[in-house]
Every structure is written in structure tokens, then in C-alpha cells.
Amino acid sequence: MTTVVSPVVAHLGEDFLTQVYGRTYRHFPGEPAVDELHPGVGELAQQLERHLRTGIQVNAYASWTPEEGFGVHWDDHDVIALQIGGAKRWRVYGPTRQAPLHRDTDLPEPPPDEPLVELVLNAGDMLYLPRGWWHAVAASEGVHSLHLTCGMQTTTGVDLLRWISEDLRREICVRSDLPRFGTEEEKAEFVRTLGDLLMKEFGDDGLLDRYLSVRDATERSRLAPSLPYVEGVPADPGLVVRLVTSRARLSRDAEGNAVLVAGGEEWTFASGTEPLLSLLVGGGAYRLDVLARAAGIRVGQAALLVSQLIDGELAAVEKTS
């Protein structure tokens, strides 16, 4: 398979980009990732993620001609469409299969010939479209069009079952080879043991909340450069700090320490840092001196804590003008 390398990546090199962003840089051809490129759109995506408790990816679509870009189609995730400029006509046909998946056992039936509704979005308008709803979009109103689509990460029972199977790897039975050459009784006992493990998991009333918390803690972070502070944050009160993950979780352990879970990692800090961390987890950007005052510590101490967050790819820092 041939990999198409972005001209930016080819010119600057992945090593440079890794140092700039303080994390592993990966380029996905064909993925606009506007929320990683435009600060305002990124803030919109993060607010939606906090409110809806799911991942958001924002794509931008600009049209100058009335041709439909994708024809009549359906998406495997919910979408919020925001019309930024111009106008665009939407023809919405509705679903022909309940809760379709990207990898499904059956394909949805074709849509009807006539749409359920036909409407025009003008600048400032918003449209919510559930997954599986057939639709077609065109800039057919004689003006250009620019709109954003906020795609919501789909999390279904399939994802829950996959996570349970991964979590159960701790059990010897799950890790063991299938008894291919066993007796019928041995095979039946193996299946019963697996079934008992699954029933124990499903008997936990907190199973879903536990999974959702794990999903929040392992969400991806957004690319955010922290030059020239990737090697350490100075004790500069004017530096502005923010988290690059939207659904971090903050709690206390048995000893009263502040425990921050985000980006697939767990971080333990002294209990006195909880007010500082709480500000960052709540969203927004804060000056280093504001964070220090919240925790009752010196600016230099706050800078050391923020340096750890940057090293863990959880935060970004920039100098205010």
C-alpha cells in the first residue's frame, strides 16, 4: 500500500512536528480535522464533547457549484451541521434501518424516491441529523456555501461487549486455548465458565458507568503546540494553560491525593493541587498565576505541575500578547 505524505509533513519532517506538538505526530490523509487546525472550532468541539460526553470531529465543506458532493447517502454517526456562510439545500429522506453500523450484518434498504423534508440552511442555521438518515446536500441556491459538520463518536453495545472482552483478559479461562481436542463435557464446561464470567459482569449495575468513565479517560487529545515550552514551563505568570482533552476526570484516592485520569493515563498529585486541576478539567484557559493562587502555591510550583501535564500530552501552554 502506498502512503500519501502531506507536503507539510514532507517538508518539516515528523520528528520536528513531534517536538512542536510534544506528542507523536500522525497524518491521516483525507481527514480535514478542522477542530485541530482552527482554535475557535476546536473550542466548539471541546464544549460539545463535555456536554454530550462523546468524541467530536469537525469537518469543513466549501462549495461553489451546485453539484452534490456525495449524492444520497447516510452516515454511521450523528451529525450537527452548522451553516457558516452562504446557503445549502438539504434533502432528508429518513432511515431505512434502525441504528445501522459501519460494520453491520445487513445494509440499509435504499431510500424512498421523495424526501421527507427539503430545507435550505442559511448562515447561522443549524441542523441535527441522526445516524442512518439518508440525505443529500447541494449548494444549489446560486450562492457559495461553507458549513461545518460536527460528527459525534458512535458508542454502541458492540463497543461495550468489546471492552468487556478486553477487560476479561485478566481471567485465566479467557486467556486459555479453546479445548479443540477436549471431550464434549470439557468443551461444555469451558463455555459455561465463560458464560459465568459474562453473567457476573452483566450483574454489575455500575457496568455501564464504569465503561463510560474508562472511555472518557482514554479519549484522544488534540494537537496543540507548546513551543518553546516542551522541555519545561518557566515560572512566567503570564503563560496561559489549558487541557487538550475534554473529558478528563478528577477524583481523590484513599489518602486524599488528587487523581487525574485522562488520555489513557492516571496521574496522582498532592491534595492541595485539586483546585488548580479542577479549573483545568472544567474547561477554558487560565494564566499560570491564576492557577497558582487557586492552589495556594508559588508560580514556580504550578509551572512544574503544568510541565508534567505537557509531558503527558494532556495540556498546552502559550504566551499571551
C-alpha positions in Angstrom: 0.0 0.0 0.0 1.3 3.5 -0.9 1.1 6.1 1.8 0.4 9.7 0.7 2.6 12.0 2.7 1.3 15.6 3.4 3.6 18.3 1.9 3.7 19.9 5.3 5.0 16.6 6.9 7.4 16.0 4.0 8.8 19.5 4.3 9.1 19.7 8.1 9.5 16.1 9.0 7.7 14.0 11.6 10.5 14.4 14.1 10.1 18.2 14.1 6.3 18.0 14.3 6.6 15.6 17.2 8.8 18.2 19.1 6.5 21.0 18.2 3.4 19.3 19.5 5.0 17.4 22.3 3.5 14.1 21.1 3.6 11.6 18.4 2.5 13.3 15.2 0.4 11.3 12.8 -1.1 12.5 9.5 -4.3 10.9 8.3 -4.8 11.6 4.6 -8.3 12.8 3.7 -9.1 13.8 7.3 -9.8 17.6 7.5 -9.6 17.7 11.3 -10.6 21.3 11.3 -11.0 21.2 15.1 -7.2 20.6 15.4 -6.4 23.5 13.0 -8.7 26.3 14.0 -8.8 27.4 17.7 -12.4 28.6 17.6 -13.6 25.4 16.0 -11.5 23.4 18.4 -13.2 25.2 21.4 -16.6 24.4 19.9 -15.7 20.7 19.6 -14.4 20.6 23.2 -17.6 22.2 24.6 -19.7 19.8 22.6 -17.6 16.9 23.9 -18.1 18.0 27.5 -21.8 18.5 27.1 -22.6 15.3 25.0 -19.9 13.2 26.6 -18.6 11.8 23.3 -15.9 12.5 20.8 -16.4 15.2 18.2 -14.6 15.6 14.9 -15.4 18.7 12.8 -15.1 18.7 9.0 -15.5 21.8 6.8 -17.1 21.8 3.4 -16.9 24.6 0.9 -19.0 24.6 -2.3 -19.0 26.9 -5.3 -21.0 24.8 -7.7 -24.5 23.1 -7.3 -23.2 19.6 -7.8 -23.8 17.2 -4.9 -20.5 16.0 -3.4 -21.7 12.6 -2.1 -25.1 12.0 -3.6 -27.9 10.5 -1.5 -26.1 8.7 1.5 -26.2 8.1 5.2 -23.6 8.5 7.9 -22.7 6.0 10.6 -22.7 8.7 13.3 -24.9 11.6 14.4 -24.1 14.9 12.8 -24.7 18.6 13.8 -24.4 20.8 10.7 -23.6 24.5 11.1 -24.0 26.8 8.2 -21.2 29.4 8.3 -21.7 31.3 5.1 -23.9 31.2 2.0 -26.6 28.7 1.8 -27.1 24.9 1.2 -30.1 22.8 0.4 -30.6 19.6 2.3 -32.9 16.8 1.2 -33.6 14.4 4.1 -35.2 11.0 3.4 -35.1 9.4 6.8 -33.7 6.0 7.9 -34.4 2.6 6.3 -32.6 0.6 9.0 -32.7 1.2 12.8 -29.3 2.1 14.2 -27.1 1.0 11.3 -23.4 0.4 11.8 -20.3 0.9 9.7 -19.6 -2.8 10.1 -23.1 -4.3 10.1 -24.8 -7.6 9.3 -27.1 -6.0 6.7 -27.1 -2.9 4.6 -30.0 -0.4 4.9 -32.6 -0.6 2.2 -32.5 2.1 -0.4 -34.2 5.4 0.5 -37.6 6.4 -1.0 -37.7 8.5 -4.2 -39.0 11.6 -2.5 -37.5 13.2 0.6 -39.4 13.6 3.9 -38.3 17.2 4.1 -36.4 19.6 1.9 -34.9 22.7 3.5 -32.3 25.4 3.0 -29.7 26.3 5.7 -28.5 29.9 5.7 -25.7 31.4 7.6 -26.3 30.8 11.3 -28.7 27.9 10.9 -28.1 24.5 12.5 -29.4 21.0 11.6 -29.2 17.8 13.7 -29.2 14.6 11.6 -29.3 11.2 13.4 -27.1 8.4 12.1 -28.6 6.2 9.4 -30.7 9.0 7.9 -30.4 9.2 4.2 -29.7 12.7 2.9 -28.3 14.7 0.0 -26.7 18.2 0.1 -26.0 20.8 -2.6 -25.1 24.4 -2.9 -28.0 24.9 -5.3 -29.2 28.4 -4.2 -27.0 30.4 -6.5 -24.5 31.4 -3.8 -21.4 29.8 -2.4 -21.6 27.6 0.8 -19.4 27.0 3.8 -20.6 24.7 6.5 -19.2 22.6 9.4 -20.3 19.1 10.3 -19.7 18.1 13.9 -19.6 14.3 13.8 -20.3 12.5 17.1 -18.5 9.4 18.0 -20.8 6.4 17.9 -20.7 4.2 21.0 -22.9 1.2 21.0 -23.5 -2.2 22.7 -20.8 -3.6 20.3 -18.2 -1.3 21.9 -19.4 -2.3 25.4 -19.1 -6.0 24.6 -15.6 -5.4 23.0 -14.5 -3.6 26.2 -15.8 -6.4 28.4 -13.9 -9.0 26.4 -10.7 -6.9 26.7 -11.2 -6.4 30.4 -11.8 -10.1 31.0 -8.3 -11.0 29.7 -7.4 -10.9 33.4 -9.2 -14.2 33.7 -7.2 -17.4 33.0 -10.1 -19.0 31.2 -10.3 -16.1 28.8 -6.6 -16.4 28.1 -6.6 -20.1 27.7 -6.7 -22.0 24.4 -10.0 -23.3 23.3 -10.3 -27.1 24.1 -10.3 -28.1 20.4 -9.5 -31.7 21.2 -11.4 -31.9 24.5 -14.3 -34.2 25.3 -17.8 -32.9 24.9 -18.0 -32.4 28.7 -14.8 -30.4 28.7 -16.0 -28.2 25.9 -19.3 -27.6 27.6 -17.5 -26.7 30.9 -15.3 -24.2 29.1 -18.3 -22.5 27.6 -20.1 -22.5 30.9 -17.1 -20.9 32.6 -17.1 -18.1 30.0 -20.8 -17.6 30.4 -20.5 -17.3 34.2 -17.8 -14.7 33.8 -20.0 -12.7 31.4 -23.1 -13.0 33.7 -21.0 -11.7 36.6 -20.1 -8.7 34.6 -23.7 -8.0 33.5 -24.9 -8.4 37.0 -22.9 -5.3 38.0 -25.4 -2.4 38.0 -22.5 0.0 37.6 -21.1 -1.7 34.5 -22.2 1.0 32.0 -21.0 3.9 34.2 -17.6 2.1 34.6 -17.2 1.7 30.9 -18.2 5.3 30.1 -15.7 6.5 32.7 -13.0 4.4 31.0 -14.0 5.8 27.6 -13.8 9.4 28.9 -10.3 8.7 30.4 -9.0 7.3 27.1 -10.3 9.9 24.7 -7.8 11.3 22.2 -6.2 14.7 22.8 -6.0 17.4 20.1 -2.8 18.6 18.6 -1.6 21.7 20.4 1.9 23.2 20.1 3.6 24.3 23.2 6.8 25.8 21.7 9.1 26.7 23.2 8.0 25.1 26.4 8.0 21.4 25.5 11.2 20.9 27.6 9.7 22.6 30.6 7.5 25.5 31.6 9.2 28.6 33.2 7.8 30.4 36.2 6.1 33.1 34.0 2.8 34.3 35.5 1.5 35.4 32.1 1.6 31.9 30.4 -1.8 30.6 29.6 -2.6 26.9 30.2 -5.4 24.6 29.0 -6.1 20.9 28.8 -6.1 19.3 25.3 -8.5 16.6 26.3 -12.2 17.4 27.0 -13.4 14.7 29.4 -10.7 14.3 32.0 -11.8 13.0 35.3 -10.7 14.3 38.7 -11.2 12.5 42.0 -9.5 11.7 45.3 -7.8 8.5 46.4 -8.0 6.9 49.9 -5.1 9.1 51.0 -6.8 12.3 49.9 -4.5 12.8 46.9 -5.9 14.4 43.7 -6.2 11.8 41.0 -6.4 13.0 37.4 -7.4 10.4 34.7 -7.1 11.5 31.1 -5.5 10.4 27.8 -5.4 6.8 29.0 -3.2 7.6 31.9 -3.7 8.2 35.7 -1.8 11.0 37.5 -1.6 11.4 41.2 -0.9 14.9 42.7 -0.8 16.3 46.2 -4.3 17.1 47.6 -3.5 20.8 47.6 -3.4 20.9 43.8 -7.0 19.9 43.4 -8.3 23.5 43.0 -5.8 24.1 40.2 -6.6 20.8 38.4 -10.3 21.4 38.9 -10.1 24.7 36.9 -8.4 23.0 34.0 -10.7 20.0 34.0 -13.7 22.3 33.9 -12.5 23.7 30.6 -11.1 27.0 29.5 -7.6 28.5 29.6 -6.0 30.1 32.7 -2.9 32.2 33.4 -0.3 30.4 35.4 -0.5 32.9 38.3 -4.3 32.3 38.5 -3.7 28.5 38.7 -1.1 29.1 41.4 -3.4 31.2 43.5 -6.2 28.7 43.3 -3.9 26.0 44.8 -2.1 28.4 47.2 1.3 27.5 45.7 4.1 29.5 44.1 4.1 30.2 40.3 7.2 28.1 40.0 5.5 25.1 41.6 2.5 25.5 39.3 4.9 25.6 36.4 6.4 22.2 37.4 3.0 20.7 37.6 2.0 22.0 34.2 5.3 20.7 32.8 4.2 17.2 33.8 0.9 17.7 32.1 2.6 18.8 28.9 5.0 15.9 29.1 2.0 13.6 29.4 0.3 15.2 26.3 -2.6 16.5 28.4 -2.0 20.2 28.3 -0.8 23.1 26.1 0.7 26.4 27.1 1.2 29.6 25.2 2.4 33.2 25.9 -0.3 35.9 25.9 0.3 39.0 23.9 
